[in-house]
Amino acid sequence: MLKSLDLSISILYILGILAIGLWAGISHRRKSKANAAGEYFLAGKTLKWPAIGLALFATNISTVHLVSLAQSGFDSGLLNGNFEWMAAFTLILLSLFFVPFYIKSGVATLPDFLEKRYDRSSRDWLAVISVVSAIIIHIAFSMLAGGIVLKTLFGLNMYVSVIVICIITAIYTIIGGLKAVVVTESIQTVVLLAGAFIISYAAFNKMGGWEPMTDVLKNKGEMDKLSMLRPHGDSSGMPWYTVFLGYPILGIWYWCADQTIVQRVLGAKDENHARVGPLFCGFIKILPVFIFVLPGLFAYTLVQTGHLDVSSLGVDDKGNVNSKGIYTLMITQLLPSGLIGVLVAALLSGLMSQVSGALNSISTMVSYDMYQRYRPEASDKQLIRIGKIAAGIALVFSLGLLPLLNRYESIFSGINDIIAHIAPPITCVFLLGVFWKGASAQSAKLTLWIGSVLGVVVFAINKIFPETLIGHIPFMMMAFYLFCTCVIIQVSFSYIYPVQHTEESAQLYWKSPWEPLQGTAWKGLGNYKVLSGLLLLVTAVLYYIFR
């Protein structure tokens, strides 16, 4: 249980973020009333690269990551750090190949872009899928992780505590719009990273350094926990080739084609800010392996040496430690009073930034992609009102999903399991749409429909009949197989229903792979091509070290 000092720090932090969010959003909208909807949903396209990069990171890294990556570090070592470092490659794709089209087409949402490249049917389907995925992945799972933390630390009912935090988050998000979201996310990223560094140092210091930790792993014959790339047949179900084949399918959808993430880029001041922001985020994404995953591995070795008491966590039906609460256990046992309050603030930052970003994206898509379609004459005031109502409904619906999602043994695995079945058709139509002139509108629509149905069917078989052949396929490889199936579907239907480009769609695919590299770039280190090469080099070196 938290002491009064820690509780006071946490409460003051929440109230401070609420005040800053309301001030930022309301004051920004008062400055420019000419385009009220644009100011609300896209911050009037004024965002610069540092804010974009920090906001991308904050929207991605939530309480889910703090809690579940520590859990994965405790259970399987550095393996799930692949989801962090592989993101660098997809963020480079976003910067080099997708951003120019998003900015050039002037879209407010990614479904809007899909209509310009394909047709209205593709836009409608993606809008629905994007709203559903935002509710499940970005909000409900974040609430679940936050609830576990708040229950452990405060002793409160998980649902009551989450509802209170989410209502506070919804207030500044719904009232303030994207500007409020980005400003608060930038602050929350700094707090979150500071908190993560503190717990990492505390675990490192308690263990006595790197060598004592590796000595424990050697004595137990578990040095593979330090390996990011596992061999074929590894018990984790994630050998090296599944990472390189499966992750890009998940990552391209998440980083390049998911509204909740890309909305920060759509609010960029210009194309260079939009390109450099994701690359800045890519460099920050190197940190989570060391400050989110590694502390969990240190916790494992601390338990083995008797420096961390996990008796309060209990064990599952297989006799393994119920590691979902390992992060909060580290906070309460390794940190002094006062610092605990800072870490709680960091955890709340993760929850609030994830929920606020998703709510803003949902309200944007519902307003532009759904309501405005049937009410094209709708005023900015009406669009904003509908967006606020949609955000409120999404919040309530997410709360209803918590008991169902809590059945997953690992929160992180649960998220990626669901993404693996949602992402393949979306990744397919975006990739082929941007890189292949012949991708037709009819083929995109059929691929989205058939691919989504296939994903649902395979997911259901996996859960209902786990002993079948499909049930034994790791989710990363399933994502790859579904993606290959979707590519075959779209290519086949593109020949059956040949493409008929409009004047607009003819400008929304690359004529050659080198064309996107010819765009105007800043000089020196700020050049997006230089930054992309540097990010690739750093990531490759890290993979070599932790191979």
Summary of the structure (lengths in Angstrom):
residues: 547
radius of gyration: 22.6
end to end distance: 40.0
largest distance: 70.2
contacts: 2091
relative contact order: 0.18
helix: 79%
strand: 1%
